[in-house]
Amino acid sequence: GENVEQHPSTLSVQEGDSAVIKCTYSDSASNYFPWYKQELGKRPQLIIDIRSNVGEKKDQRIAVTLNKTAKHFSLHITETQPEDSAVYFCAPGTYKYIFGTGTRLKVLA
Amino acid sequence: EAQVTQNPRYLITVTGKKLTVTCSQNMNHEYMSWYRQDPGLGLRQIYYSMNVEVTDKGDVPEGYKVSRKEKRNFPLILESPSPNQTSLYFCASSVQGDYGYTFGSGTRLTVV
């Protein structure tokens, strides 16, 4: 079956530093690449997404880069803040989405 | 307010007693989906629907049924719940299949 892997599974950074989370997938038919943020006890929320015809997309402190040839895409968070602490999920696919198992990001004040 | 509404938020039931978790969206979204979330396993797709009367299996459909008779509603049915279906369930919708999801607030189900 299709496989999605996220690395690292946990990540601790100092406030103000950058964080990078990588998502590797196996389904070459995937053409939509979102990242979701889930705070403790809450629902996942879409924070950024990219489509297969674009290599990079930025939205203020967050960015997503896509390497379709290598089948991976990454979430970049710059100038991290305590409120960035959450679990982040990638979910590549097309109509049928497989979520990664999540990366727990802790931003230390 | 644009939203996905799930009910109930919490449910404790006994093995074998049929139950339905309702999901409704008010955004005229075509695509709806159900996920279950378990510790260490992330979110796993149960069923999805690309439009009215069109449903398809996700990765873990066993023991679940869905229907999409109206665009706004996508109920999840457990005909004979078992303890391994104890989980946190999320309904989600999107404009179309290749757009980001809006999630409901979740249903925590315990089957004893």
HADDOCK unambig.tbl for C-alpha pairs under 7 A between the chains (distance, minus, plus):
assign (segid A and resid 32 and name CA) (segid B and resid 98 and name CA) 5.98 0.50 0.50
assign (segid A and resid 34 and name CA) (segid B and resid 100 and name CA) 6.77 0.50 0.50
assign (segid A and resid 42 and name CA) (segid B and resid 105 and name CA) 6.99 0.50 0.50
assign (segid A and resid 43 and name CA) (segid B and resid 103 and name CA) 6.36 0.50 0.50
assign (segid A and resid 43 and name CA) (segid B and resid 104 and name CA) 6.89 0.50 0.50
assign (segid A and resid 43 and name CA) (segid B and resid 105 and name CA) 5.55 0.50 0.50
assign (segid A and resid 43 and name CA) (segid B and resid 106 and name CA) 6.80 0.50 0.50
assign (segid A and resid 44 and name CA) (segid B and resid 103 and name CA) 6.57 0.50 0.50
assign (segid A and resid 45 and name CA) (segid B and resid 102 and name CA) 6.96 0.50 0.50
assign (segid A and resid 46 and name CA) (segid B and resid 100 and name CA) 6.36 0.50 0.50
assign (segid A and resid 46 and name CA) (segid B and resid 101 and name CA) 6.74 0.50 0.50
assign (segid A and resid 94 and name CA) (segid B and resid 97 and name CA) 6.68 0.50 0.50
assign (segid A and resid 94 and name CA) (segid B and resid 98 and name CA) 5.68 0.50 0.50
assign (segid A and resid 95 and name CA) (segid B and resid 97 and name CA) 4.48 0.50 0.50
assign (segid A and resid 95 and name CA) (segid B and resid 98 and name CA) 5.88 0.50 0.50
assign (segid A and resid 96 and name CA) (segid B and resid 58 and name CA) 6.84 0.50 0.50
assign (segid A and resid 98 and name CA) (segid B and resid 44 and name CA) 6.78 0.50 0.50
assign (segid A and resid 99 and name CA) (segid B and resid 42 and name CA) 6.59 0.50 0.50
assign (segid A and resid 99 and name CA) (segid B and resid 43 and name CA) 5.77 0.50 0.50
assign (segid A and resid 99 and name CA) (segid B and resid 44 and name CA) 6.72 0.50 0.50
assign (segid A and resid 100 and name CA) (segid B and resid 42 and name CA) 6.41 0.50 0.50
assign (segid A and resid 101 and name CA) (segid B and resid 40 and name CA) 6.53 0.50 0.50
assign (segid A and resid 101 and name CA) (segid B and resid 41 and name CA) 5.55 0.50 0.50
assign (segid A and resid 101 and name CA) (segid B and resid 42 and name CA) 4.30 0.50 0.50
assign (segid A and resid 102 and name CA) (segid B and resid 42 and name CA) 6.25 0.50 0.50
